[in-house]
Amino acid sequence: MTKLSIIIPAYNEGATIHHILNKIKAVALIGNIEKEVIIINDYSKDNTEEAVLSYQTQNSDLNIQYFKHEKNKGKGAALHTGIEKATGEYLIIQDADLEYNPQEYNLLLQPILDGFADVVFGSRFMGGKPHRVLFFWHTIGNNFLTFLSNLFTDLNLTDMETCYKLFKSESIKSLKLQENRFGFEPEVTAKISRISKIRIYEVGISYYGRTYEEGKKIGWKDGFRAIYCILKYGLFKR
């Protein structure tokens, strides 16, 4: 049976992680694809572990694999662990918050199942899906980072920084990824774009953004790190 591995990096998400797991559980994937949920607890200081283990016990019909880091290593490092542990033919990244809707996994799977794509990015900036109106300068920053990334990858993406990236697992597992924190997005985009004959598609997705008071963790320092990573993996590694 074909399987989708859903990689969830979690840091201090104990109060809300059951919400995203409920949404994942409710999704019926096209093509009778099974779900494998891989949660990586990046040394949370709250009750994330207790929340995950309790949910796992009470929902044994959902395939949840739980791993934890013994020190805080960063989102990228958590994703590296999840990618290594994944056993599905396909792989998608899912943040533990509620900014992205798992019901849209099928939108990303469709181009791959139809035989057109090897990688599908879910763009927050195209299509007619709902988007929460937030943060003018974040939007400007995202557009700039996507433009800069495209400059070096020769892609025409509209949303390089999106969380929703769906891969054929063999493609992403073939990469040697290094970024341990928020440099993961530009690094994986640069490296996946250099795979010979790789077919990258975009589909429009919805976006239910969080404010900082609601738990958003990305700030301006992460933007500068992203610029550094675009140059590091785009300009200097060509």
Secondary structure, DSSP 8 states (H G I E B T S, - for coil): --EEEEEEEESS-TTTHHHHHHHHHH---GGG-EEEEEEEE-S-SSSHHHHHHHHHHH-TTS-EEEEE-SS---HHHHHHHHHHH--SSEEEE--SSSSS-GGGHHHHHHHHHTTS-SEEEEETTSSS--B----HHHHHHHHHHHHHHHHHH----S-TT-S-EEEEHHHHHTS-----STTHHHHHHHHHHTSTT--EEEEE--B----TTTT----HHHHHHHHHHHIIIIITT-
